[in-house]
Amino acid sequence: MSNLDLSGQINGQQFEHLFLNASGVHCQSTTELDDLLNHPAVGGIVTKSATLEKRDGNPAPRYYELADGSINSMGLPNFGYDYYIDYVKQSHAKPTILSVAGLSAADDVQLLHQIQASDYAGLTELNLSCPNVIGKPQMAYDYAGTEALLKEIFAFFKKPLGVKLPPYFDLVHFDQIAAVLNQFPLTHVNTINSVGNGLWVDVASESVVIKPKGGFGGLGGRMVLLTALANVRALRQRLNDSIKIIGTGGVKTGADVFAHILCGAELVSVGTQLQVEGLSVYDRLTTELSRIMADKGYHSLSDFRGKLKTI
Ligand code: RRO
């Protein structure tokens, strides 16, 4: 099992191992990012989405673990752009993805100008899908707005850039977002962000479980696996081959990882289950995935990537 090839590539950058963290989990501080990079089964890291200035985020409690996943309304707590660009500019043994999230389209443009002007040469990911900033809708649900923003960005941004997308739920919406994204030289899309604005009700206390926004928050973990797989699959069927897909959402077992790859994911990131289980989740997932691949006689992810059968 140890000689399996679990690698993937984005924009020619080799990720020796397919696993990443999902942005937001174990990636706010440099210590957490170092932990991830030092783990042998982690192929690379994604930073917490950086805003122009440091933010404390929403009031606690703002993350709650459910039997089958999680609900969060963190509100973009992060140490600010300077902190994360300093980190990714250092020399690391594995690829880095700098996630950025403006609080407005103008902020997005400014963040990307700063990256363009820096000497960072790695991957950047623009988060178009944070569901938790009060009063700020998720940009990627506005197709015309996303197109206009990407047009403005690619007029000056010449470095490798991908986007983080929210989940879509209608086949026409997959067509619409793919038609926008295919106009641009994106390196990748990362799909899905949390399923925005769910609500958990604790019946015993007759209460919501997180404080911000009256209890509404983004859903993650196993309960979103089917939505995540649908988004990976539908986008893989529609996007240019050059735009790779990072599959995010609902991964709890090696079989879930296998399913993401079958749907077309190049790499797979782990969010809620990393929060629940800690870094050892990557060892378990590697063992479980490797066993499935060995049983099926597969040697590399490319043996089955995107090869989901239909009936
Ligand atoms: O910080 C958050 O509340 C957050 C972000 Br930026 C995001 O992209 N997705 C999410 O579930 N939470």
Boltz pocket constraint, residues with backbone or C-beta under 6 A from the ligand:
constraints:
  - pocket:
      binder: B
      contacts: [[A, 23], [A, 24], [A, 49], [A, 72], [A, 73], [A, 74], [A, 75], [A, 76], [A, 77], [A, 101], [A, 127], [A, 129], [A, 130], [A, 131], [A, 132], [A, 133], [A, 193], [A, 194], [A, 218]]
      max_distance: 6.0
